[in-house]
């Protein structure tokens, strides 16, 4: 929803008089930025830059990076499919009881990720009520597989997409859709030609947030999927494990994660937020 | 605006105050950094120490030994360090933060934790390599994983685990939750699981005994208290508590 208002304001700026910012706003804004940026700077300062290329190109690191990118991409697609549908239902449906659905959808934001992982384990694990049926009927066991990594990431990331998209849908409202419908557009055409372009910035930032959250996922993954190179050991899990013996190596790997995340957010977010211009 | 800032500042101060020291004023405090595997026994020893020394408040920071060593090296105030392996203690010694020489106070050995009743019929180390056994072990970077590798070599058995966990408690929880058939943990972990797993011992564990060193730190605020706590751990009473939890004597 902020994304939409930003985009709107920007296009409006060309015609209207620019309203300056209150000057005091820079102080808390600066503190906020410092709180996030300084620890990252601390990481860079502490890093052993000479040994960095060797650590980052090691077999374990490349396997983890590949797995992280692959699972985060699949999780983001699942978030789009299921979370996107959920957001539309939450924003547009008038069905009773939906007020109770939203807090549940937001739970993964509050739940410590490791608890989320345990919840998944107690549900879809070998002794969980759903997992036992899966094993009995289909011979499928989920823990310790790449599928478990994807499920854990989707679990923690989905609220980000739902919140962003639902906000965008509510901000956009139904006025334009109604007009298009009265002019004879079919529901499919309304969705494609009216609704989607209006919510695209919100959807875009939701997707970026979900991808970034999946990329950094640790707690739910270690609890539900375990850690094995090439199968379940994503980059955050490798960082945690390396830290035991080689803090410099762990920092180098963290920087690799930071770089990937920064590239994703810096490149994708503004474009997504501004929509297709 | 200044009003809002004042309210914010007051809120921050109040919140920060909540995290401050509790307990009676003038009480003496001893901070102990202890390996996670010592959680139960050191909890018991702490109570004994506080009973024997009225007015003393013992605070124990339980974590993985490498985390504790990093914290101590980074200047965390602590009086005693009890590590689950010598490598992490050596780091602290090398930094000149240990007063005197670290003493080995207990040993610990690996045991196979299996689902209660041992439905997969695991009788020894070699059974862990069976393809029908879902096995979980520690990652080689942590002490229990290093010990696992040593035993593998000694036994001439190559394991094929489904997961290498970051600590021994994570291995145990994969077995207690029934998601793994077997896990390699310490004897003390099996003992602390209260019947939620069964333990299967194996002679090859002799090849990878883990020694636990303890030492007084130069950063101790109350060196005398720190020394007394180390004495209690190494006393007959202390050793009895440790032995009851499954630890071996050095």
Interface residues (C-beta under 8 A of the other chain):
Chain A: X24 X121 X122 X125 X126 X127 X143 X144 X222 X223 X225 X226 X227 X228 X232 X233 X237 X240 X241 X242 X243 X244 X245 X247
Chain B: X1 X64 X66 X70 X134 X136 X139 X141 X142 X161 X162 X163 X164 X165 X166 X170 X174 X177 X178 X179
